[in-house]
Amino acid sequence: MRVPILDEVVTNIRSVIDDQRKIWRKKGYNILSDGWKDRSGRDLLNFLVSPLGGLIFPNSMDTSKNKKNGDYLFN
């Protein structure tokens, strides 16, 4: 039962994000990043999109092997 329910939730979330992306194209958005270390000492980087319609959290990544600077964040 959990797989069908999870699939339905994923479909609903994708629909909400698709609707938000339509608003982004018209009104714009900001890309935010936040760096931190986990309990193992790995550097992690979160990316968020902040449009007028609400905040979206699309990605988090392990960045412990990379130098964190403006060029890295931009790429």
Sequence and secondary structure as in RCSB ss.txt:
>XXXX:A:sequence
MRVPILDEVVTNIRSVIDDQRKIWRKKGYNILSDGWKDRSGRDLLNFLVSPLGGLIFPNSMDTSKNKKNGDYLFN
>XXXX:A:secstr
 HHHHHHHHHHHHHHHHHHHHHHHHHH EEEEEEEEE TT  EEEEEEEEETT  EEEEEEE TTS  SHHHHH 
